């Protein structure tokens, strides 16, 4: 693996290689080799179709890269369903085990986002749509609690390019 691929992806590849599912190890190795070479546009396309059942290591790797687009970080954030975590606030100990990885992913993105880590903002992102479609907040919630989990800065849409996506069963996501 190239030096840019850290232990996180190495461990993920080893974990997937040990999976009883045929092809998991090869897929993980392909993704781990591809990520450092791919463009930020490619990362954005990839995360939209990533099978979370195969693990979140590629998502953690992407959000830790300086060239990660704000829109990509927000897409991962909202696809991780932050609204489901409102009841727990920032208390990881109260989060059910099955939701801890999402809690960690959401927390790391939130910290990086509000601290200005993500600078690139060329891809557009509609946060109002993401809140409706992906965030999954409960029907009734307290605005102060929402601000803790989904800060106001992360609820501002980004005006930018729209990536043309179309899905092809043989080739995955392709530029339209």
C-alpha positions in Angstrom: 0.0 0.0 0.0 1.2 3.5 -0.7 2.5 5.4 2.4 -0.5 7.7 2.4 -2.6 4.7 3.4 -2.4 4.4 7.1 -3.0 1.7 9.6 -6.7 2.3 9.6 -7.0 1.0 6.0 -4.5 -1.8 6.6 -6.6 -3.1 9.5 -9.8 -2.8 7.5 -8.3 -4.7 4.6 -7.1 -7.5 7.0 -10.6 -7.6 8.6 -12.4 -7.8 5.3 -9.9 -10.5 4.0 -10.9 -12.6 7.0 -14.6 -12.2 6.1 -16.4 -15.4 5.0 -18.0 -13.3 2.2 -16.3 -14.0 -1.1 -14.6 -10.9 -2.6 -14.7 -8.8 0.5 -10.9 -8.8 0.9 -10.3 -8.0 -2.8 -12.8 -5.2 -2.7 -11.2 -3.7 0.4 -7.7 -4.0 -1.1 -9.0 -2.3 -4.3 -10.6 0.6 -2.3 -7.5 1.0 0.0 -5.2 1.2 -3.1 -7.6 3.5 -5.0 -8.4 6.1 -2.3 -5.0 7.9 -2.3 -5.0 8.1 -6.1 -8.6 9.2 -6.5 -9.8 12.8 -6.9 -12.0 14.5 -4.3 -14.8 14.2 -6.8 -14.3 10.5 -7.0 -14.4 10.3 -3.2 -17.7 12.1 -3.2 -19.2 9.8 -5.7 -17.9 6.7 -3.8 -19.3 7.6 -0.5 -22.8 8.0 -2.0 -22.8 4.3 -2.8 -20.5 2.9 -0.1 -21.9 -0.2 1.6 -21.6 0.6 5.3 -21.9 -3.1 6.2 -18.4 -3.4 4.9 -17.1 -1.0 7.4 -16.5 2.7 7.9 -12.7 2.8 7.5 -12.8 4.3 4.0 -15.1 7.1 5.3 -12.9 7.8 8.3 -9.9 7.9 5.9 -11.6 10.4 3.6 -12.7 12.8 6.3 -9.1 13.0 7.6 -7.7 14.2 4.3 -7.0 17.8 3.8 -8.4 17.8 0.3 -11.8 16.4 1.5 -14.5 18.7 0.2 -16.9 20.3 2.7 -19.8 18.7 0.7 -18.2 15.2 1.0 -17.8 15.6 4.8 -21.4 16.8 5.1 -22.7 14.0 3.0 -20.9 11.4 5.2 -22.1 13.3 8.3 -25.8 13.3 7.2 -25.7 9.8 5.8 -24.6 8.6 9.2 -28.0 9.7 10.6 -27.0 12.3 13.2 -30.7 12.8 14.2 -30.8 9.3 15.6 -28.2 10.4 18.1 -29.9 13.5 19.5 -31.1 11.6 22.6 -27.5 10.9 23.6 -26.0 14.4 23.1 -22.3 14.1 23.2 -22.3 11.3 25.8 -20.7 8.3 24.0 -21.3 6.0 27.0 -25.1 6.3 26.6 -24.9 5.4 22.8 -25.9 1.7 22.0 -23.0 -0.3 20.8 -24.4 -0.7 17.3 -24.4 3.1 16.9 -21.0 3.9 18.3 -19.1 3.9 15.0 -21.6 6.3 13.6 -21.4 8.4 16.7 -17.6 8.5 16.4 -17.7 9.4 12.7 -20.3 12.1 13.2 -18.3 13.5 16.1 -15.0 13.6 14.2 -16.6 15.3 11.2 -18.4 17.8 13.5 -15.1 18.7 15.3 -13.2 19.0 12.0 -15.9 21.0 10.3 -16.5 23.6 13.1 -12.7 24.0 13.5 -12.2 24.9 9.8 -10.4 21.7 8.7 -12.4 21.4 5.5 -11.5 24.2 3.1 -12.5 23.0 -0.3 -16.0 24.0 -1.2 -16.4 23.5 -5.0 -19.0 20.8 -4.8 -22.5 21.9 -3.9 -24.5 20.5 -1.0 -28.1 21.0 0.0 -28.3 20.7 3.7 -32.0 21.3 3.9 -32.5 18.3 1.7 -30.0 16.2 3.7 -31.8 17.1 6.9 -35.1 16.0 5.5 -33.9 12.9 3.7 -30.9 11.6 5.7 -30.5 13.1 9.2 -33.5 11.3 10.7 -34.3 13.7 13.6 -37.2 12.7 15.9 -40.5 14.3 15.2 -40.1 16.5 18.3 -36.8 17.8 19.4 -35.2 20.6 21.3 -33.2 23.2 19.2 -30.4 23.4 21.7 -29.9 19.6 21.5 -29.9 19.8 17.7 -27.2 22.5 17.9 -25.0 20.2 19.9 -25.2 17.3 17.4 -25.7 19.3 14.2 -24.2 22.7 14.7 -25.7 25.7 12.8 -22.6 26.0 10.6 -23.3 22.5 9.3 -26.8 23.3 8.4 -25.8 26.0 5.8 -26.0 24.8 2.2 -23.0 25.0 -0.1 -23.4 26.6 -3.5 -21.1 24.8 -5.9 -20.8 22.3 -8.7 -23.3 19.5 -9.0 -21.6 16.2 -9.8 -23.4 14.4 -12.5 -24.1 10.9 -11.3 -25.7 8.0 -12.9 -25.6 4.4 -11.6 -24.5 1.6 -13.9 -24.8 -1.9 -12.4 -21.5 -3.0 -14.1 -19.4 0.1 -13.4 -20.9 1.7 -10.3 -21.3 5.5 -10.3 -20.2 7.2 -13.5 -20.0 10.9 -14.4 -23.0 11.7 -16.5 
